């Protein structure tokens, strides 16, 4: 790529003033240093080493200066928002699967099992569930255990309670 940049005398004065200004933002200073070094026909590698920036960064600021002059160094290009939005149909699929299916070998979906099943990140599942107000781990209905001996354990656990209620009823109601 072409390393020399044509800098007019008045632009050079502005750039040198910018480099010497102690109150100038650091990013403007190194951008100006890149352009001045390019005007002095230094190699890209030497410019990158001197400014502590990468070669693509040097090329970017050489190109921007060549296209729009000193003003291009003062502003960054706009970028799209950091996080990509999920497609509405994907959100609908996650919500439908959460409401209608249960995962294999579990009583409810966890964030990570749903993420694995849908092929998206667990943070995306968290975001979808939060927006919809879903909390699959907090169910209003009774969850049946996957334990094969569940019925026997419930019977053993509840029998003393059932017997205590029957005895209390007999005492309070006079033996009826």
C-alpha positions as CSV (number, residue, x, y, z in Angstrom):
1,X,0.0,0.0,0.0
2,X,1.1,3.5,-0.7
3,X,2.8,4.9,2.5
4,X,3.4,8.5,1.6
5,X,0.6,11.0,2.2
6,X,0.5,14.5,0.6
7,X,0.2,17.0,3.4
8,X,-0.2,20.7,2.5
9,X,1.8,23.3,4.4
10,X,-1.2,24.6,6.3
11,X,-2.3,21.1,7.3
12,X,1.2,20.3,8.5
13,X,1.1,23.4,10.8
14,X,-2.3,22.2,12.2
15,X,-1.0,18.6,12.7
16,X,2.2,19.8,14.4
17,X,0.3,22.1,16.7
18,X,-2.0,19.2,17.5
19,X,0.9,16.9,18.4
20,X,2.5,19.6,20.6
21,X,-0.8,20.4,22.4
22,X,-0.6,18.9,25.9
23,X,-4.4,19.2,26.2
24,X,-5.3,17.4,23.0
25,X,-6.9,14.0,23.3
26,X,-4.3,11.2,23.0
27,X,-6.1,9.6,20.0
28,X,-5.9,12.8,18.0
29,X,-2.2,13.1,18.8
30,X,-1.3,9.6,17.6
31,X,-3.5,10.0,14.5
32,X,-1.6,13.3,13.7
33,X,1.7,11.5,14.3
34,X,0.8,8.8,11.8
35,X,-0.1,11.4,9.1
36,X,3.1,13.4,9.7
37,X,5.3,10.3,9.7
38,X,3.6,9.2,6.5
39,X,4.3,12.6,4.9
40,X,7.9,12.2,5.8
41,X,7.8,8.9,3.8
42,X,8.6,6.6,6.6
43,X,7.7,2.9,6.3
44,X,4.4,1.6,7.7
45,X,6.3,-0.7,10.0
46,X,8.3,2.2,11.4
47,X,5.2,4.3,11.9
48,X,3.4,1.5,13.6
49,X,6.4,0.9,15.9
50,X,6.7,4.6,16.7
51,X,3.1,5.1,17.5
52,X,2.4,1.8,19.1
53,X,-0.4,1.0,16.7
54,X,-0.9,-1.9,14.2
55,X,-0.3,-1.7,10.5
56,X,-4.0,-1.8,9.6
57,X,-4.5,1.1,12.0
58,X,-1.8,3.1,10.2
59,X,-3.3,2.3,6.8
60,X,-6.8,3.3,8.1
61,X,-5.7,6.8,9.2
62,X,-3.6,7.3,6.0
63,X,-6.6,6.5,3.9
64,X,-9.0,8.7,5.9
65,X,-6.6,11.6,5.8
66,X,-6.2,11.2,2.0
67,X,-10.0,11.1,1.6
68,X,-11.1,13.9,3.9
69,X,-8.0,15.8,5.3
70,X,-7.4,16.9,8.8
71,X,-11.1,17.0,9.8
72,X,-11.3,13.2,9.3
73,X,-8.8,12.7,12.1
74,X,-11.0,14.5,14.6
75,X,-14.0,12.2,14.3
76,X,-14.5,8.5,14.5
77,X,-16.8,6.7,12.1
78,X,-20.1,5.6,13.5
79,X,-20.6,1.9,14.2
80,X,-23.7,-0.2,14.6
81,X,-24.7,-1.0,18.2
82,X,-22.6,-3.5,20.0
83,X,-25.1,-6.3,20.4
84,X,-26.9,-7.8,17.4
85,X,-30.6,-8.2,17.9
86,X,-32.0,-11.7,17.8
87,X,-34.6,-12.4,15.1
88,X,-38.2,-12.3,16.3
89,X,-38.9,-15.8,15.0
90,X,-36.0,-17.2,17.0
91,X,-37.3,-15.5,20.1
92,X,-40.7,-17.0,19.4
93,X,-39.2,-20.5,19.0
94,X,-37.3,-20.2,22.3
95,X,-40.5,-19.1,24.1
96,X,-42.6,-21.8,22.5
97,X,-40.1,-24.5,23.3
98,X,-39.8,-23.3,26.9
99,X,-43.6,-23.4,27.4
100,X,-44.4,-26.6,25.5
101,X,-41.6,-29.0,26.0
102,X,-39.5,-30.3,28.8
103,X,-35.8,-31.2,28.3
104,X,-34.8,-34.8,28.4
105,X,-33.8,-36.0,32.0
106,X,-35.0,-32.8,33.7
107,X,-38.2,-31.2,35.1
108,X,-37.6,-27.8,33.5
109,X,-35.4,-25.9,31.2
110,X,-32.2,-24.3,32.4
111,X,-30.7,-21.4,30.6
112,X,-27.8,-23.5,29.4
113,X,-29.8,-26.5,28.3
114,X,-32.1,-24.3,26.3
115,X,-29.1,-22.5,24.7
116,X,-27.6,-25.8,23.7
117,X,-30.9,-27.1,22.3
118,X,-31.5,-23.8,20.3
119,X,-27.9,-23.3,19.2
120,X,-27.6,-19.8,20.7
121,X,-25.7,-18.3,23.7
122,X,-27.0,-18.7,27.2
123,X,-27.0,-14.9,27.6
124,X,-29.4,-14.7,24.7
125,X,-31.7,-17.1,26.3
126,X,-31.5,-15.1,29.6
127,X,-32.4,-12.0,27.7
128,X,-35.3,-13.6,25.9
129,X,-36.7,-15.0,29.1
130,X,-36.2,-11.8,31.0
131,X,-38.1,-9.8,28.3
132,X,-40.9,-12.3,28.4
133,X,-41.0,-12.5,32.2
134,X,-40.4,-16.2,32.2
135,X,-38.8,-18.1,35.1
136,X,-39.0,-21.8,34.2
137,X,-37.2,-22.7,37.4
138,X,-40.1,-21.1,39.4
139,X,-43.2,-23.1,38.4
140,X,-46.7,-22.5,39.7
141,X,-47.6,-26.1,39.2
142,X,-46.3,-29.2,40.9
143,X,-43.2,-30.7,39.3
144,X,-43.0,-34.5,39.1
145,X,-39.7,-35.9,40.0
146,X,-37.8,-38.2,37.6
147,X,-36.9,-40.5,40.5
148,X,-38.3,-44.0,39.9
149,X,-39.0,-44.5,43.6
150,X,-40.7,-41.1,43.9
151,X,-44.2,-42.5,44.7
152,X,-42.8,-44.8,47.5
153,X,-40.9,-41.9,49.1
154,X,-43.9,-39.6,49.0
155,X,-46.1,-42.2,50.6
156,X,-43.5,-42.8,53.4
157,X,-43.0,-39.1,53.9
158,X,-46.8,-38.2,54.0
159,X,-48.1,-41.2,56.0
160,X,-47.2,-39.7,59.5
161,X,-48.9,-36.4,58.5
162,X,-52.0,-38.2,57.3
163,X,-52.1,-40.3,60.5
164,X,-51.7,-37.2,62.7
165,X,-54.6,-35.4,61.0
166,X,-56.8,-38.5,61.4
167,X,-56.0,-38.7,65.2
168,X,-56.5,-34.9,65.6
169,X,-59.9,-35.2,63.9
170,X,-60.9,-38.1,66.2
171,X,-59.9,-36.2,69.4
172,X,-61.5,-32.9,68.4
173,X,-64.7,-34.4,67.0
174,X,-65.2,-36.9,69.8
175,X,-64.3,-40.1,68.1
176,X,-66.2,-39.7,64.9
